[in-house]
Amino acid sequence: MTIAKAYKVRLYPTKTQQELMIKTFGCTRFVYNKALHICQETYRTSKRPVFYGELSRMLTFWKTTTELSFLKAVDKFALQNSLRDLCQGFTNMKHGAGYPKYKSKHDHHDSYKTQFTNNNIAVDNTYIKLPKLGHIRYRDKKTPQGKIRNVTISRTPSGKYYASVCVETEDVRELPMTGNQIGIDLGIKGFCAMSNHEKVENPRFLNKTLQQIQKLQRELSRKSKGSSNWEKNRIRLARLYEKATNQKRDFLEKLSTRIVSENDVICIEDLHVSGMVKNYNLAQSILSASWYEFVAKLIYKAKWYGKTVIKVNRFYPSSQLCSACGHKNPLVKDLSIREWICPVCGISHDRDINASTNILNEGLRQLEVV
């Protein structure tokens, strides 16, 4: 089975290549915003949508004009994909997404995507060849393997450059079946509890650097915006956030890989994260835990390695049910109750372990029904 796989590598461009990348970021942002304005005005005046084909023809015309001839200097696929992203944004509105917004040049995280065609992209052990940019040195433990689809170039707020190489590959290695099944209950105080009685602590990487972040934010607010000292302080702050993000991503990668390799069936609750973060007191802790990212990693790794992930309905009362006799105890709705004794069968329960066991049982029941 052919699957799409992405390899993210760190780029080390020359000064000239950096300047062209920055120019490409600006041009893609300009084209996106100009096209968005045209879509808004067209709908306001004639009540009709503007599709990609029409926008693409406009882009071709813009390049022929004197005032917009600078668009010729950058990768044409980057500009075209910027228009495709806008059209996809309007399509996503049908599925509950918000209205597309204008892109700001003050956002320090920039990216653009280019397509593979006529061998315009190539990767070896040391260099990656990209349209308009030529050969750029990169560093990573793995060399991208497979047929290249596209490459996304990005720049982090701290000024680092990356390329995410999307390839088609059939290198899917199914892991050996272990016969194990597991239920996972996600939490805030502890990252998760599993039906095998294992608990994983929440590392809270962001909280560990919170004092440093607050100190740098106060210093940044006292400096003149745009000055050299302000820019140095901004980069230091961005690096702190980046460090916490990288630590969290590494933690999620290792934990999800271990769970998928040790279990054949993984049952997990289908949490409504976007609704839960509306709770002001818990929003930061929920977002910092990155439940959505963790579940996404479990799903795609299970697909790669021939394992199964089952999502249990978010309204299933996993914490209130006794995993031994099935009695529902409504008193356990109180989150302060971490241990409780079933009034029917008398078994003592750890709240999180009991919930993970119930999630496993419900997931297996769903699997049998299917």
N, C-alpha and C positions, 0 to 999 in steps of 0.2 A: 504494500500500500504506500502510495506517495503522500508525503506530508510536507507542510511548510515549516521550516525551522529557521530561527534567527540567531546569528552570532554577533554579539556586540563587542567591538574592539576599540581600543584607545588609539586615536590618531595623533601623529606628531607632524603637523604641516609646517612648511616654511612660512616666512613672513608674507611672501607674495601669495601663497595659497590661502593663508588666513584672511588676507584682504579680499580675495575673490570670494571666499566663503561668506564673509560678512556682507559683501555686496549682494550675494545671492539671497541671503536671509532677508535683506532689505527689499529686494525686488519681488520676492515671493509674497512678502507682507503687503507691498504696494499693490500688486496685482489682485490679491485676495480682497483688500479693502475697496479697491476701485470696482471690482466685480460685484461686491456686496452692495455698494451704493447704487449701481445700475439695477440690480435685482429689486432693491427697495423702491427706486423711482419708477421702474417699469410696472411694478405691481400697484403702486399708488395711482398712476395715471391710467393704466389700461387693464388693471385687475388680472394680469396673466403672469405666470411664472417664466423665468428665463432658464433654459436648460444648458447643459455643458457645451453642446455643439455650437450654439449661438455665441457663448462666451469665448470659445476657442477661436472662432472666426474674428471676434473683436480683438483678441490678443494678437493674432497675426497682423491685423491692421495697425494696432498700436506700435508695433515694432517698425513699421514703415514711416511713422511720423517723426519729425525732427525732435520734438520735445521728449518723446519716449524711446528714442533709439538706443538708450542705455540698456534696455531690456535684452538687446542682442548679445551683450557681453557675457550673460550668464547662461547656465544650463537650461535649455528649452523644456526639458522634462520636469524640472523643478517648478517652472511657472505653470505648466499644464496640470501637474498634480495639485498645485495650490487651488486651481479652479475646481478640480475634482473633489477636493476636500470641502470646498464651499457647497457644492451641489449635494454632497453626502450629508452635510450639516442640515440642509433643508429637508432631505429625506428622513433624517433621524427625528425631525420634529413630529413625524407621524407616529413615532414610537415613544413619545413622551419627553424627548430631549428639548432643551431650550432653544430660543431663536439664536442663530449665529451672531457672534459679536465681532466688532472690529478688533484687529490685532494692534497692539501697542508696541512701539519701538522701545519703550522703557521696560518691557519684559525681557529679562536677561537670559531667558531660556529660549533659544532659537533652533529651528530645524527645517529641513526640506528633504523631499524624497525624489530620487532619480530612478529611471527605469533602465533595465538591461536590454540592449538591442545592438546587433552587429558588433559584438565583442567590445562594446565601449566600456565595460567594467570587467576587471580581471583581478584575481587575488593569488599571491604566492606566499611564501613563508615570511616575507619581510615587508612587502609593499602591496598596496591596493591601488589599482588604476581607476580613476573616476573621470566622468566627462568634464571637460574644461580645466580640471585641476591637475590632470596627469597622475604621476605616481606619488603616493603619499606613504611615508613610513608608518607602520602600525605595530602594536605589541599586544599579543594575547597568547595564552597557552595553547589554544586550539586554532588551527587554520580552517576557515569555512570550507565545508565539503558539500558538493552538490551543484545542481544547475541554478545559477543566480537569477532571481526574479527582479529584485530591486534593492536599493541601498538608501537608508535614511541617515543623513548627516545631521548631527546635533551639536550644540554648544551649551555647556552647563553654565549656571550663573557664576561659577568660580573661574570660567575661562578655559575649561578642558573641552577637547573635541573628541567625538565618538562617531563611529559608523556602525549601524545595525544592518548586517547583510542578511537578507531573506533569501533562502535557497529552497529548492525542491529536492528532497532526498528520500530514499527508500531504506535508509539505514536505521530501521526500527528494530531494536533488539528486545524481544520480549523477555522479561525477567522470569526466573523459575518460580512456579507456583509454590506457595508455602502452606496453603490450606488455612491461613489465618484470616479472621474477620475482625474489624474494629469499628467502634463508634467513637465519635469525637464531639465533645462539648466545648465550644469556644467561650472564653471569658475575658475579663479585664484584669483582675487581680492576678490570677494565673492565666497564662496564655491559652492553655487547653487542658482538659482532663480526658483520659481515654478509658475505654471499657476494660482494658487490661490492667487497670488501677495505676497507670502511670500518669503523673502530673508534670506538665511543662511550665516552668515559671515564665512570666512575662519579663523579658530583658529590659524594657523601658529605656532604650538607648537615647531617645530624645530627652527624657527627664534627667539623665546623667550629665548632660551638657547644658541644661536649662539656665543655670546661673551664669555660665560663660556667655550664652546667647543673649540673655537679658543685659549683661554688662556691655557687650558690643553694640546692642541695639540702642542703649542710652548714649554711648559714645557717638554712634552714627547720627543720632538725632541732633547732636550739638554741632555737627560739622556742616559746612556749606555744601549743599547738594551739587554734585558735579565736580567738586574740587578734587585734587589728587589725593589728599588725605581721606576724603569721603570715599573715593573709589577703593583705596587700600583697605579701609575698614569694611566696606561692603563685601569685598572678596574674602576677607577673613571670616566674616559672618556666613557667607555662602559655603565656605569650606567646612564650617562646623555642621551646618545642616546636611551637607553632602556626606560627611563622615557618618552621621547618625543614620542617614538613608541607606548607605552602603552596608553598615553593620546589620541593619534590620533586614535588608534584602538577602544578605549572606545567611542569616539565621533562618529565614523562611525557606530558602533554597535547600539547605541541609536537612531541616526538619521534614519538609514535604518529600524529599527524596528518600529519607529513611522510612517514613510511613508507607510510601508506595512500594518500596522494595521488600518490606517485611509483611505486607498484608495483601490479600487478593481482593477483598471487598472492603471498601471504606465508606462508612455511613456518617453523614454530617448534616447539621441543621441548616436549612435555607434561610439565613438571617436577612432581614430587611435593613441593611446598614444605613441607607439614605434616610430612612425614617427614624432610626435610633439616634442619629447624630443631631436631631432636632432638640434632643435633651441637652440643654446648655451645660449642665454640670458634668456630663459624661462625654461630650463630643470630642474633646481633645484626646481622651484616653482611648476611645473607640477608633478614631482615625489613626492614632499612633500604633494600635495593635495590628492594623492592616489585615483584618479578617478576609476582606474581599480578595486581596492579592494572594493570600495563603490558599484559599479555596480554588482560585483560578490555577495556581501551580499544581495543586493536587489533581485537578481535572485533566490538564493537558499532559502531565506526566503519566497518569493512569492510562490515558489513550495511547501514549507512546509505547508503554511497556506491557500492554495487554491486561491491565487491571480494571476494576470497576469502582466508580464513585456513585453513591446514591444520595440524593438530597431529600431530607425529611421535611415535610411541611412546617413552616415557621410557626403555625398555630398549634402544633402538636405539643401537649403539656408534659414535656419530658422531665421537668424538674419536680412536678407534682405527683407523678405516678410512682408507686412502689414497684421496683423492677422484679421483685419476687412474686407478689400476689396480684399486682395490677390495681391496688386500691389507690384512689385519687384523693390526695390530701390538699385541700385548697389553702391551708394555712402556710404552705411552703411558698406561696406567692411572695411572701415577705423575704426580700433578698438578704436580710441580716441573718436568716436561719441557714447555717452552713451544714449542720448535721441534724437529723431527725429520726425518730423511731416510728415505724409503721404501727398505727393503732390496731390493725387487723392481725398481722402475722408477727409483730414484735421485732422485726429485723431492723437493726440500726443502719442508717444510710449516710454516707458522705454525699452532700448535695450534688456536687459536680460529677463524681464517679457514677452515682445513680442515674443522672441525666444522660451520661454517655452510654450507659448500658441500655437505657430505654431507646435512645436514638439508634443503637445497633439493632435492637429487636424490631423496631418499626421499619428500619431500612431493609432488613432481611424479609420482612413481611411483604413490603412493596416489590422486592425482587422476585418473590414467589408468584405474586399476582401477575407480573409482567411475563 
